[in-house]
Structures are given as C-alpha cells and as structure tokens.
Amino acid sequence: MIVYIHIPFCHRICPYCSFYKHTPGETNIPAFIQAIIKEARAADIKADTPITTLYLGGGTPSMLSPSHLTTLFDGLHDTLPLKNTHITLEANPATFGHAKAALFKELGVNRTSLGIQSFSPQLLKTLGREHNPDQAAEAVHTLRASGMEEINIDLMFSIPGQDLSDWQHSLDTATQLNPDHISAYNLTYEEDTPFFNSLQKGHYRDNESDNAEMFTLAHHSLTNAGFHHYETSNYAQPGKESQHNLDYWHGHDYLSFGPSAVSTINGKRWKNIPDTAHYIDAINTVGHAMSEAETIDADAFRIERIALLLRTTSGLPDHYLSKSPDGAVNQLLENNLAKHQDDHLLLINDGPMLVDAVAELLI
C-alpha cells in the first residue's frame, strides 16, 4: 500500500497551480495536524500491512514549523506501520535551512522533492515562486549536507516568456547540482487558475510545436547527463526512480489523508472535502471527511492503466489492449510511434510526445 498526505498550505498561491491549497490564514495548524493523525488512526491499517511509500505533498509541507512537523511525524510513526517505508516530502527552497533539513532527515524523510521550476529569475517571478535561483541551488546543497538520501528537482517548460536558451540554462543548472531525480513537466493550463484565464484572453499561448521542441531538448540534455527517462516527465539516476509514482501508475491501492485527498482501495474511490476548516470539523465530529465516492470497475481501471502506463518506459501490458479499436495498435506500429517488447506496447520516437492522443486512440 502507498499513503499520501495533503498539506494545503502555501505562503503564496502560484497562478498556474490547480491543486487545493491556500495561505494558512487563521487555520488552527495544531488542530489540522491532529485531524490528519486521527484520520490515519481511523483507517486502522494493520501492523502487518506493508506501507511501501509515504508521500507528503501539497501545498508546501516544508513550510510547517519544526514543532508542527515533529508532532505530525511522531503521530504518523505511532499510528502507521512505517517500518522500511520510503518517505518523500515536498519542499519549497525558501522554507528551510540547515536546521530544518536536518530535522527532515531525523523525522525519517528519505527523499525531498524541491519545487524549483526554473533557474531564471524572471520566469520564477512569472510563476509566482517565492524563491530565487541562488536559494534553489543552496537548498540542494543544504539537503546534501543533511545526509538526505535522495533529492528530486521539479522543473517546468513552456512557461510564458520562456525560450529555448532559458530552458537549456535550467536543465544545465539542475544537472550540475547532481540530483538523484529530475521531473520536467510541460506547463498545463488548468481551469480555475489565473494562467488559464490569461490563456483564454489571449495573453498567453499554448503552442504544441514549442512544447515538442522543449520536450526534445529536455530528453537529450538529461539522458546525455546520465539520467534514465523512465516516464514521460520523469528522469532518474539508476535505481532512483520514484517508487511512490511507479506504484500509483501501476494501479496499486493508495490511501490518502487531508483535505481534497483521494483514496482508492479495492476498487472503491473516495475524495475528502476540499475545505480545510470543514475537513477538521468532519474528522472531529463524524470521524471521516469523505465528500465523493465511486466504484472503479474493470473498464475504468483499464482506461486509467492505458493513460498512465503508456507514459512509462516499461510500457503497457498487451492484455489492456484487448478492447482497443480494430487497427489502432497497427496504426501506431506502422507509424513508428510504438513497438512491441516482452508482451508490452512501448511508445518510441515521437510517441511519448503524443501520449495523450495515443491513449485516446487505444481506449
């Protein structure tokens, strides 16, 4: 089983982000942390159930104070069977220094994922990030000095105003810092964000040709630097792939805690209330915060696996293709967008750049 915890707090709201998040405001942080622990306890995960990975995302988990982090992790270690669990914490470079980085390690965090996005000051300003390039680089050095086992750097391309030289600079700077993993995401314009509104008004543009050029640049730069391209947006040093994400892509059960968090267990999926105050109240009064629920049947599971496993270099097992339209697979093979290998369909050449369209074709 894998476990996710959603920490929705951010000092500043980035204009491109569609995840549930907010500034702390008047939120009772101790009450929030106790609600997370209570929800975890109510899940009643048996001591002999292995939790392979625990991922704390957001929001910005690293902005929690040392005392709040300690309370949260002490509660989680007392409540969940976390023996030999790989623990990832998402962090903003502007939210920690040497003492806090050492605390991450002390609390059992094995992997820190840094939301750097760019090493260009102007592009960081466009994205609404609160750190600068020097802080981003220093954050990597600080985590290394703390003994952090694995470090991921998140980067983003096709940012408004970004050109190929900006993107190459970010890629080069990131690889010189020698992280264990780099995620290189194509900016997507999500509804209900300021960026989406700017796109609709014509102030920003989303150009597929530019996206493809930047994707290709990232692929060549990162693979030439020794990173393994194991998923459309993810590159890792040998053996440093994100186990949490791999388990999720392969359809393993996952349990999530916190406001807006989604869980899927034994074909049942539910989502928590996307409101922190109401989440805390619900946990304390009715014992859960579920607001939506559905059943994931075999067809829905198949569709999700096609959409997610096509993105990986391990590919899509052939048995998920049994209901694909006649001729769809042959069309991909004939156009050199895919190949068969070990009873899997793998995307090749331009296939990875067209993964969403390919998935639609096969569904």
Secondary structure, DSSP 8 states (H G I E B T S, - for coil): -EEEEEE-B-SS--TT--SS-B--TT--HHHHHHHHHHHHHHT---TTS---EEEEEES-GGGS-HHHHHHHHHHHHHHS--TT-EEEEEE-GGG--HHHHHHHHHTT--EEEEEEE-S-HHHHHHHT-S--HHHHHHHHHHHHHHT-SEEEEEEEES-TT--HHHHHHHHHHHHHT--SEEEEEE----TTSHHHHHHHTTSS---HHHHHHHHHHHHHHHHHTT-EEEETTEEESTT---HHHHHHHTT--EEEESTT-EEEETTEEEEE-S-HHHHHHHHHHTS--EEEEEE--HHHHHHHHHHHHTTBTT-EEGGGGTTS-TTHHHHHHHTTSEEEETTEEEE-TTGGGGHHHHHHHH-
